[in-house]
Amino acid sequence: MIEVRTSSITDDDLNKGVFAKQDIPKDELLHEAPVIPYPNEEHHHIEKTHLADYVFEYGEHHSAFLLGYGMMFNHSYQPNAYYEINFESGTFEFYAYTDIEEGEEVLINYNGEVDNETPLWFNEVSNEDNE
């Protein structure tokens, strides 16, 4: 249903994204990504690596790495997909927010809610560095 390939979201040669291999109807489950959580107080170790750009908040006291394609979805403020955290099964479940056409990149809002337009944390850091 989905696959990872090169994205044109940025001009970074290593930029990857998730793409639809077929037409996907609105509300369809796209992917269940198993979670590897870790306590937030350990995050300073992760911040020293490129992996810090890929972690998700996982409840109030944890962050998490998502397996499968979970950490490969790119961001948009007009996403065509969204995710829900399923703490009981230890997964993030990704769903189509709109109909998605074959070949279209599947995008989520990194803020966790489809209509949340809060500036992203990595843009805030970049802006602070330029001041």
Summary of the structure (lengths in Angstrom):
residues: 131
radius of gyration: 14.9
end to end distance: 43.7
largest distance: 44.7
contacts: 338
relative contact order: 0.22
helix: 18%
strand: 37%
